[in-house]
Amino acid sequence: MSSAREVARRCEYHPAYQWLTGCEVVNYHSLSDFRVEQQGALDELFAQVLGVLSMDGLITLERVMHDGTKVRAQASGRSFRRAATLREHLERARQRVRSMGDPREEEPNRRRAKAQERAARERVEWLEQALAEVQKIEGTRSAKQRRKEGRASATDPEARFMKHSAGGLAPSHNLQISTDATHSLIVGVSVTQSASDEGQLPGAREEVQRNPGRLPGQVVTDAGFTTRETILEMAERGVDLIGGTVEREKRSRPGPGVSPAFGVAAFTYMPEGDVYHCPQGKELRRRGTEHPRVGVLHHVYSAKTADCRGCAFRTKCCAGTSPRRIYRLENAPAVTAFAEKMQTAAAQAIYRLRGMVAEFPHAWLKAKIGLRQFRVRGLRKVRCEALWACLAYNLAQWVRLRWKCQNAPAQL
């Protein structure tokens, strides 16, 4: 039951709820505040439950499966506005707050006045945060994306449009869950604004390390998380990564003005001497290595100036400049080792287990608890709601596993 109003209503007549509350009336607003204002205690409770599960041998962290899913935010697509519109609505909201006066002076409708004043004040806060989010979005967009103005929701500024597996875009949050492979118990929970899973694995690793208190021995994830940056970071931490394929090394494209007949394919690479031979038989030796991208090495090969100056094909090959240069792209050693490991039968067998372990908690949370849309707004509150749901999942699985062990037939 995730609705605070429904919980408060059942406290009035349901025996189980009345037993929990001692037949006392519980205000729905108090329940909503409790759900999102106990983040520190909730984190501690989640970690304590993981400690108990670890003591029972139900969590080993030898192998952790990680996956993300999109959960709809408590916002409508129509609530997304550009900066100019948000400023206009913000000014109107501020004027409304100023015109309301002091609710304590209106004794007959004091409670209603306080509620209205609180709602108006929250709207001002949301609009101010929405303007800040628009500036953040504009600062991270590329030059091509800046042709269209950034937008943010006036009701949930931290929500983002995300593509769901069923198709279509909707204001959502990206829920990241790490699952221990031993008994499919959740060991890490985080919520992000990123519509892509790329770059989310290091943060998930920190979340797992913070809760059980140690690093997992092996992390299994899909291709959406497998980037060169992630591979290098996991190798540095000593975590065995099993994931999707990574982009292979590519040959660099010829510079502007270079004839296609004299592209990189026209040059022959000799691994024995680590040199290139041009179509005229001249050597291009390695002059150094550049690191323009993380996890990729750019080896620079250059011909002698004298060889290019006297060549009849200089204008077609060097594009008016000499000497001719060629870049050979190569993955970093850790990336190469990862790609070779993923070609083995053992790694592929482990990777095939990812779906049934990592995706089961997502399906359980959506089907059993109904976590298809968050009921609160803001990343901090959304994470609290996700923690409550994951804590309920772990407790339910714990009860099931203990019952299963107690009722298992004795081994002869």
C-alpha positions as MATLAB code, in Angstrom:
seq = 'MSSAREVARRCEYHPAYQWLTGCEVVNYHSLSDFRVEQQGALDELFAQVLGVLSMDGLITLERVMHDGTKVRAQASGRSFRRAATLREHLERARQRVRSMGDPREEEPNRRRAKAQERAARERVEWLEQALAEVQKIEGTRSAKQRRKEGRASATDPEARFMKHSAGGLAPSHNLQISTDATHSLIVGVSVTQSASDEGQLPGAREEVQRNPGRLPGQVVTDAGFTTRETILEMAERGVDLIGGTVEREKRSRPGPGVSPAFGVAAFTYMPEGDVYHCPQGKELRRRGTEHPRVGVLHHVYSAKTADCRGCAFRTKCCAGTSPRRIYRLENAPAVTAFAEKMQTAAAQAIYRLRGMVAEFPHAWLKAKIGLRQFRVRGLRKVRCEALWACLAYNLAQWVRLRWKCQNAPAQL';
ca = [
       0.000    0.000    0.000;
       1.830    3.090   -1.234;
      -0.932    5.706   -0.888;
      -0.774    7.675    2.375;
      -4.449    8.650    2.051;
      -5.488    5.014    1.636;
      -3.397    3.940    4.637;
      -5.015    6.675    6.757;
      -8.472    5.590    5.579;
      -7.851    1.923    6.450;
      -6.626    2.914    9.911;
     -10.235    3.866   10.639;
     -11.751    0.409   10.076;
      -9.211   -2.308    9.135;
      -8.317   -4.546   12.135;
      -4.693   -5.010   11.068;
      -4.135   -1.272   10.683;
      -5.973   -0.562   13.944;
      -3.723   -3.037   15.744;
      -0.633   -1.233   14.406;
      -1.898    2.214   15.408;
      -3.626    1.243   18.672;
      -6.926    2.488   17.223;
      -5.461    5.996   16.982;
      -6.272    8.300   14.057;
      -3.261    8.886   11.777;
      -3.219   11.887    9.482;
      -2.256   11.113    5.878;
       0.032   14.140    5.747;
       2.028   12.800    8.711;
       2.382    9.482    6.895;
       3.591   11.204    3.725;
       6.115   13.274    5.675;
       7.365   10.186    7.514;
       7.897    8.358    4.232;
      10.350   10.951    2.880;
      11.835   12.627    5.971;
      13.543    9.586    7.491;
      16.237    9.104    4.866;
      19.106    8.641    7.330;
      17.210    6.122    9.449;
      15.958    4.335    6.323;
      19.497    3.984    4.935;
      20.645    2.607    8.277;
      17.725    0.155    8.420;
      18.423   -1.039    4.879;
      22.102   -1.598    5.753;
      21.184   -3.456    8.977;
      18.856   -5.790    7.095;
      21.644   -6.515    4.617;
      23.949   -7.267    7.544;
      21.477   -9.795    8.959;
      21.015  -11.392    5.547;
      24.775  -11.621    5.175;
      25.097  -13.311    8.593;
      22.501  -15.873    7.508;
      24.577  -16.623    4.411;
      21.941  -15.269    2.047;
      24.258  -12.542    0.687;
      27.815  -13.308   -0.404;
      28.639  -10.501   -2.911;
      30.641  -13.018   -4.914;
      28.547  -12.096   -7.941;
      26.272   -9.054   -8.252;
      23.909   -8.458  -11.173;
      23.058   -4.848  -11.996;
      20.302   -3.383  -14.133;
      18.211   -0.220  -14.425;
      14.571    0.443  -15.179;
      12.522    3.544  -15.922;
       9.780    4.455  -13.432;
       7.317    7.217  -14.278;
       7.602   10.425  -12.295;
       4.749   12.236  -10.543;
       4.581   14.777  -13.360;
       2.728   15.267  -16.608;
       4.372   15.891  -19.951;
       2.357   19.098  -20.188;
       4.072   20.456  -17.065;
       7.384   20.890  -18.918;
       7.986   24.558  -19.719;
      10.749   26.699  -21.194;
      12.667   29.200  -19.074;
      10.620   32.237  -20.187;
       7.329   30.541  -19.324;
       8.688   29.352  -15.983;
       9.730   32.907  -15.054;
       6.260   34.157  -15.899;
       4.578   31.491  -13.751;
       7.079   32.127  -10.950;
       6.219   35.810  -10.823;
       2.514   34.976  -10.654;
       3.108   32.461   -7.862;
       5.123   34.981   -5.850;
       2.389   37.572   -6.239;
      -0.151   35.050   -5.000;
       1.943   34.299   -1.912;
       2.286   38.012   -1.145;
      -1.463   38.609   -1.542;
      -2.482   35.768    0.759;
      -1.356   37.515    3.937;
      -0.959   35.779    7.282;
      -3.192   32.672    7.605;
      -3.206   33.075   11.418;
      -5.400   36.158   11.076;
      -8.222   34.142    9.466;
      -9.504   32.152   12.449;
     -12.686   30.629   10.883;
     -10.752   28.923    8.047;
      -7.326   28.743    9.621;
      -6.570   25.163    8.565;
      -7.649   25.741    4.983;
      -5.686   28.991    4.799;
      -2.550   27.263    6.054;
      -2.944   24.519    3.458;
      -3.405   27.055    0.686;
      -0.405   29.066    1.866;
       1.739   25.911    2.005;
       0.656   24.885   -1.501;
       1.467   28.331   -2.898;
       4.853   28.359   -1.214;
       5.693   24.895   -2.552;
       4.754   25.985   -6.054;
       7.198   28.898   -5.810;
       9.929   26.474   -4.690;
       9.166   24.089   -7.550;
       9.288   26.869  -10.139;
      12.574   28.203   -8.758;
      14.045   24.715   -8.889;
      12.670   24.206  -12.408;
      14.533   27.328  -13.593;
      17.730   25.986  -12.031;
      17.189   22.629  -13.763;
      16.739   24.352  -17.136;
      20.109   26.059  -16.664;
      21.670   22.726  -15.733;
      20.198   21.093  -18.841;
      21.433   23.904  -21.084;
      24.932   23.582  -19.628;
      25.204   19.880  -20.475;
      23.709   19.925  -23.976;
      25.716   19.851  -27.189;
      25.709   22.658  -29.742;
      23.269   20.723  -31.929;
      20.887   20.113  -29.020;
      20.923   23.809  -28.059;
      18.924   24.670  -31.168;
      15.872   23.779  -29.092;
      15.367   25.413  -25.727;
      15.642   23.233  -22.653;
      12.511   22.497  -20.630;
      11.797   21.383  -17.080;
       8.677   20.296  -15.248;
       6.930   22.881  -13.088;
       5.650   20.138  -10.738;
       8.667   17.779  -10.582;
      11.731   19.724  -11.804;
      14.143   16.801  -11.419;
      12.140   14.503  -13.712;
      13.353   13.874  -17.278;
      11.734   12.524  -20.420;
      12.874    8.905  -20.846;
      12.108    6.158  -23.298;
      10.400    3.101  -21.825;
      10.744   -0.507  -22.945;
       7.103   -0.593  -24.038;
       7.741    2.400  -26.290;
       7.044    6.086  -25.973;
       8.502    8.897  -23.877;
       7.318    9.907  -20.414;
       8.605   11.976  -17.470;
      10.531    9.395  -15.461;
      13.384    8.568  -13.133;
      16.034    5.914  -13.757;
      15.944    3.352  -10.926;
      19.233    1.438  -10.591;
      19.218   -1.817   -8.608;
      22.110   -4.168   -7.772;
      21.120   -7.755   -6.954;
      23.203  -10.429   -5.255;
      23.137  -13.521   -7.448;
      23.051  -16.033   -4.565;
      19.366  -15.538   -3.661;
      18.350  -12.509   -5.783;
      18.433  -10.064   -2.843;
      18.842   -6.325   -3.458;
      22.148   -4.918   -2.169;
      22.172   -1.456   -3.780;
      19.550    1.155   -4.759;
      19.992    4.511   -6.493;
      17.895    6.867   -8.610;
      19.328    9.090  -11.348;
      18.149   11.662  -13.870;
      20.066   10.083  -16.738;
      17.927    8.565  -19.475;
      20.865    6.324  -20.417;
      22.519    3.614  -18.328;
      25.928    4.631  -19.619;
      28.196    5.736  -16.792;
      25.880    4.556  -13.999;
      27.851    1.476  -12.904;
      30.559    3.272  -10.824;
      27.864    4.957   -8.722;
      26.088    1.628   -8.260;
      29.375    0.066   -7.175;
      29.788    2.765   -4.512;
      26.230    2.139   -3.306;
      26.931   -1.588   -2.904;
      30.195   -0.875   -1.109;
      28.455    1.571    1.260;
      25.617   -0.761    2.274;
      27.177   -4.207    2.879;
      30.541   -2.525    3.526;
      32.654   -4.312    0.916;
      33.140   -4.512   -2.822;
      31.526   -7.275   -4.889;
      33.873   -9.823   -6.367;
      32.166   -9.816   -9.757;
      29.654   -7.470  -11.403;
      27.494   -8.607  -14.321;
      25.655   -6.053  -16.420;
      24.349   -5.528  -19.933;
      25.869   -3.647  -22.859;
      24.233   -0.348  -21.866;
      26.594   -0.052  -18.897;
      29.719   -1.381  -20.607;
      31.904    1.562  -21.557;
      35.661    1.961  -21.641;
      35.524    4.285  -18.644;
      33.597    1.674  -16.655;
      35.966   -1.123  -17.674;
      39.020    0.872  -16.558;
      37.380    1.929  -13.293;
      36.377   -1.641  -12.412;
      39.835   -2.968  -13.310;
      41.416   -0.353  -11.046;
      39.128   -1.406   -8.174;
      39.902   -5.084   -8.714;
      36.285   -5.988   -9.608;
      35.741   -8.650  -12.254;
      33.364   -7.149  -14.844;
      31.137   -9.262  -17.077;
      29.195   -7.207  -19.609;
      28.209   -6.628  -23.196;
      30.585   -6.118  -26.060;
      32.674   -2.980  -26.235;
      33.392   -1.042  -29.408;
      36.406   -2.400  -31.241;
      39.361   -0.344  -32.370;
      38.862    1.594  -35.600;
      41.097    3.047  -38.223;
      41.222    6.807  -38.301;
      39.617    8.614  -41.197;
      41.777   10.577  -43.669;
      42.040   14.301  -43.072;
      40.257   16.891  -45.230;
      41.681   17.193  -48.714;
      43.146   13.684  -48.776;
      42.136   11.646  -51.800;
      40.180    8.435  -50.995;
      42.785    6.511  -52.962;
      45.347    7.499  -50.316;
      43.252    6.716  -47.250;
      44.496    4.653  -44.331;
      43.558    1.427  -46.129;
      46.149    2.219  -48.807;
      48.936    2.074  -46.213;
      50.297   -1.326  -45.130;
      50.993   -1.887  -41.447;
      54.003   -4.068  -40.578;
      53.625   -5.344  -36.969;
      57.200   -6.682  -36.900;
      58.746   -3.243  -37.161;
      55.686   -1.259  -35.976;
      55.777    0.841  -39.145;
      53.470    1.715  -42.047;
      54.429    1.563  -45.723;
      52.847    4.086  -48.062;
      51.798    3.185  -51.655;
      55.204    4.453  -52.834;
      57.072    2.171  -50.419;
      58.181    4.853  -47.938;
      58.107    4.175  -44.206;
      55.998    5.960  -41.621;
      57.445    5.377  -38.142;
      55.679    5.767  -34.818;
      56.388    9.182  -33.309;
      54.322    8.940  -30.134;
      50.992    8.046  -28.527;
      48.091   10.362  -27.736;
      45.143    9.844  -25.344;
      42.244   11.914  -26.726;
      39.652    9.489  -25.319;
      39.539    7.409  -22.169;
      40.495    3.806  -22.824;
      41.724    4.427  -26.397;
      45.329    4.881  -27.514;
      46.082    6.892  -30.674;
      49.474    5.833  -32.041;
      50.887    8.529  -34.332;
      52.918    7.495  -37.401;
      54.689   10.040  -39.559;
      56.784    9.930  -42.725;
      60.023   11.815  -43.257;
      59.626   15.344  -44.567;
      62.087   14.694  -47.392;
      60.151   11.621  -48.574;
      56.881   13.551  -48.830;
      58.436   16.705  -50.330;
      59.719   14.896  -53.400;
      56.668   12.631  -53.883;
      54.588   13.085  -57.039;
      51.369   12.350  -55.101;
      51.978   14.896  -52.360;
      48.898   17.030  -53.158;
      46.605   14.003  -53.054;
      48.198   12.272  -50.071;
      49.281   15.121  -47.784;
      46.532   17.636  -48.635;
      49.126   20.369  -49.115;
      50.930   19.722  -45.832;
      53.882   17.472  -45.122;
      54.806   15.050  -43.804;
      51.888   12.606  -43.960;
      50.541   11.365  -40.637;
      48.480    8.288  -39.779;
      46.736    7.441  -36.509;
      46.317    3.822  -35.457;
      43.612    3.411  -32.814;
      44.039    0.751  -30.166;
      42.097   -0.078  -27.017;
      43.834    0.249  -23.660;
      45.266   -3.037  -22.273;
      42.461   -3.400  -19.709;
      39.818   -2.910  -22.421;
      41.536   -5.421  -24.700;
      41.704   -7.956  -21.867;
      37.991   -7.444  -21.172;
      37.076   -7.988  -24.836;
      39.141  -11.192  -24.945;
      37.544  -12.444  -21.714;
      34.040  -11.893  -23.075;
      34.844  -14.178  -26.008;
      35.300  -17.165  -23.680;
      32.549  -19.706  -23.070;
      32.714  -19.240  -19.279;
      32.058  -15.488  -19.480;
      29.210  -15.996  -21.941;
      27.601  -18.578  -19.645;
      27.696  -16.112  -16.727;
      26.337  -13.312  -18.917;
      23.320  -15.423  -19.910;
      22.295  -15.647  -16.225;
      22.069  -11.858  -15.917;
      18.507  -11.458  -17.199;
      16.739  -13.846  -14.841;
      18.583  -12.504  -11.750;
      18.868   -8.757  -12.438;
      15.414   -8.243  -13.949;
      13.457  -10.265  -11.377;
      13.468   -7.530   -8.649;
      12.250   -4.946  -11.173;
       9.364   -7.191  -12.198;
       8.514   -7.969   -8.549;
       8.493   -4.304   -7.499;
       6.226   -3.335  -10.381;
       3.875   -6.320  -10.176;
       3.630   -6.868   -6.401;
       4.079   -3.342   -5.037;
       2.901   -1.425   -8.076;
       6.042    0.682   -8.393;
       5.241    1.782  -11.938;
       4.970    5.450  -10.953;
       6.439    7.296   -8.001;
       3.974    9.059   -5.710;
       6.443   11.740   -4.537;
       8.468   14.416   -6.308;
      12.198   15.131   -6.275;
      15.172   12.763   -6.389;
      15.652   12.687   -2.615;
      12.023   11.760   -1.946;
      11.897    9.376   -4.894;
      14.937    7.516   -3.570;
      13.220    7.162   -0.172;
      10.169    5.626   -1.841;
      12.399    3.281   -3.831;
      14.234    2.274   -0.633;
      10.934    1.470    1.091;
       9.942   -0.743   -1.848;
      13.325   -2.521   -2.000;
      13.320   -2.999    1.772;
       9.874   -4.631    1.515;
      11.235   -6.860   -1.265;
      14.219   -8.005    0.827;
      12.075   -8.710    3.879;
       9.578  -10.723    1.806;
      12.382  -12.760    0.226;
      13.997  -13.258    3.647;
      10.767  -14.678    5.098;
      10.347  -16.937    2.057;
      13.921  -18.250    2.256;
      13.745  -18.911    6.022;
      10.415  -20.708    5.619;
      11.891  -22.739    2.773;
      14.910  -23.735    4.879;
      12.816  -24.633    7.930;
      10.416  -26.803    5.915;
      13.067  -28.482    3.783;
      13.258  -32.272    4.340;
      16.180  -33.423    6.451;
      19.145  -34.660    4.476;
      20.049  -38.279    5.239;
];
